[in-house]
Amino acid sequence: MAKKKRDEVDAEPQVLNHGNDGSHDTKKKKKNKTIEKEQKKALVDDVDITTPTVSIALPGSIIDNTQSFELATRLAGQISRAATIFRIDEVVVFDNQSEPSNDSQVTADDENESGTAFLIRILKYLETPQYLRKTLFPKHNSLRFVGLLPPLDAPHHLRKHEWAPYREGVTLAQQAPSSGTTLVDVGLSKNVVIDELVEAGRRVTVAMGTNRQLDDEPHEVVTSSKPREKAGMYWGYKVRYAPNITSVFEQSPYKGGYDYLIGTSEHGHIVKSSELELPPFRHLLIAFGGVAGLEECFEEDKNLKGKDPREVFGMYLNICPHQGSRTIRTEEAVFICLQYFQEPIDRVLKSVN
């Protein structure tokens, strides 16, 4: 969080119009060479997803304008809820600065971490199933108010008595090396076994099959996109850090990058949601600005300085042209925008299925 005290900040956040892995404080372990190349693909971020995805990008500076840790936590919670309700696949949090910085600043255990680091930490924490949080997230000052937030209740946030074809889990300990298996906590009464040797503290997606007896038969680790591609289940969002807005576009985790970009601004074009026609896409990105909008984000990025956002985005839209308030808060803008885009996006998804 910003080093100044939050009760000294007066400004309200305004928008002019979103990895799943948590950090786990364990001793460094030697990389296990027994994992086959094909098996490793299931343990890394998905880069070649066959189903269309929707990402959102917003600046971490919106946190710096809140008056307290509690209000900052609630703001992050609203963004997380919006991303989940509208089935967002990726939330990109970027810094408003021209020079890329070492992203260690967004993972450091610092009592005065930046707004960007704070937002990323809360978003990752909330997306993680409850039964994995204690293992994947050490105690941290920034997490002290998360208990006040409503749960996401996403499909992968399963209870102990619920059964599903897939569950999120965390690796606990390798069994005998000769067995080639690892124990995984998937939030059930008994740990399951996967047929790979994986270091402890790693988050994985496990195919549970149909056998509910939880015997010692090894289960398979799959990519986190598999539940959606095979079963049509929404499986949470990834969180990515970008040092500036240019990196949002250029460092996409998806193969081929984002193929369509939409910017939101009070200076954008006005189109009714029912009349908005989006082109077919594989990976769509919707970008939100900070207190002074996307225009300021462009001015602060040396790679985009002087450029008109309309030259970068396929569409530059004002989705709330008749607002009664002079300001629209970030958490409000995200909900408004994602509701606005729901029908146009659905029309595209139906046309490609």
C-alpha positions, 0 to 999 in steps of 0.5 A: 500500500502507499506509504502515506496514511490512508486517512490523509487521502481525500480523493475518491477513486473515479473511472471515466469510462479483472494466475491463480497461484498464491505465493507460498513461503517454503524452502527452495527445493531442487527442481524435480527432473522426473516430470515429463515434458508433456506433464509439465504443460498441465502445471504452467499457465495456459497459453493455447486455450481453444475457447474464447476468453475475456480479459479486463485491465485496470490500474493499481493506482485506484487503490491509492485513492481510498481512505482506509485499508478496509475501503481498499479491501472492499474495492478490491472485493467488488472488482473480484465479484464483478470478474466472477459474476461475468465470467472474466478469464483474466484480470490485468493490473497495471502501473501508471508509469513510463518505465517498466519496474521490477515486479518484485515490488508487487510480491514483496511482503511489505507492510507498505506495499503499493496499491498495485501489489495490494490489489493483486494480492486481494484478487488472487486471495479471493479467487483461491478456494477457501480450503487452499488459502491457509497453505498458499497465503501466509499471514499479511497485513494487507489481508486483515480485512478480507473476512469482511468480504462476501465469498465469490462462491465460484464453481471451483470453490467447492465444499467438503461434501460436494463432488465435481469432475475437477477440483483445485488442490495444493501439493503436500509432499512427494511419496516415495520417489520410486512411486512417482506420485504426490499427495494433494489436498483437494479440500475433501476428507482424504488427500488424493494422489496424482501420478507426478512428482511435484514440489510441495505448495504448488496449486494444481487442477485435478481431474477427479473422475467418477470414483468417490471412494478416494482410493489410492488410485492416482488422479490426473493433473490437467490445465486450469482451462480444462474444466471450461473446455470439457465441461463448460464450467467457469473456473475463475480468473487469472491475475497478471501484473503489467508494469505499464499499459503497453505491457498489458497489450504486449505481454499477453499470456495467450498464444497470438495475444489479444486479437481485439481491444476495447477502451472505456472512457467518457470521451468515447463513442456512444453506442447502445448495448443492443446495437453494439456488434463485436467482431469474432474474437479469440481473446478480448481485452477491455481496458479501464482507466484510472482517476483521469481515464485512459488518456492519462495512462497513455500520457504516462507511458512513453511508448504511447505518449501523444497517441490517441487511444482511438488509434490503439483500441478497436473500439473506444466507448462511453458506456454510461453517457447520461450519468447523474453523478460527475464521478463513477467509482471504479468498482461501479464502472467495472460492473456497469461495463461488464453488464453493458458488454454481456449481450454483445459478447454472448452474441459472438460466443453463440456465433462461434459455437 
